[in-house]
Amino acid sequence: MSAEPRVTFYSRVGCHLCDDARAVVARVCADLGENFVEVDVDSDPDLEDRFGEEVPVTFVDGRQHDFWRVDEGRLRAALGA
């Protein structure tokens, strides 16, 4: 696995979309030998303001990739690039 996570997954507790998206992110990262870090947007007022109700939000290599749902094929392609 790479040392630095390429994927940042912004979520919140009790979010069913986050639960679904987390499963996709975890599966893809495990398959590709990548790490991801999960950040609770409600733990930081700036993140809560920035993302609001758009969680979950996925970033790849520091750039926003998806929000609300994670498309497995797109995520695999982004990490393969």
N, C-alpha and C positions, 0 to 999 in steps of 0.2 A: 504494500500500500504506500501511496505517496505520503510524505510527512505533513505537508500543509493541505488542509481540506480545500478542494476546488469548488465545493458546493456549500452554500450557506442557505439554510432552510429557516425562514421566519414563520413562526406559528404562534398560537395561543392555546392555553388549556381549555378543554371543553369544545374544541372546534372539530366537528366531524369531517370537514373537508381536509383539515390538517392531518387527521388520522389516516385518511385515504392517501393523501399525497406523501406522507412520511413513509408509508409502506413502499410506494413506488421508488422514492429517493433511496431508501435503504437497500432495496433489491438491486437497483441499477448500480449503485456505488459498490456494493459487495461483489456483483458480477464483474465489474471493471477494475476492481482493486483500488477504488478511490475512497477517500474519507469525506464525511460531511459534518458540519457543525449545525446544531439547531439553536435558535435564539428565540426566546419568548418575547414577543413585541410588547406585552403588557408590563415587562420588567423595566422598560425605558420609555419615559414620556415622549421623547423625540421619535422613537421607532413607532410608538402607538399613533402619534400624529401623522407620521409619514405613510404608514401602511393602512391605518384605519381598519376598514372592513374588507380589505383586499387579501387578507391572509387566507391560506398560506401563500407566501411569496418565495420563489426559489431564485437564487443567484448562482451563476456559474462563472468562475474566474472573475468575480467582482462586478459582473454585469447582470441586470435583471433578466431572467430567462422566462419564467412563468408566474402567474398568480391564479389563485382559486383552485386550479387543477394542474397536475403535472402530467404532461404527455410523455410516456415512457420512451417512445421512439425519438422524440426531439431531444430528450435528456441524454439518451445514449449517443446520439449524433454529436451533440455539443461536447460531450466528454471525450469522444473519439477524435475530435478535431485537434 
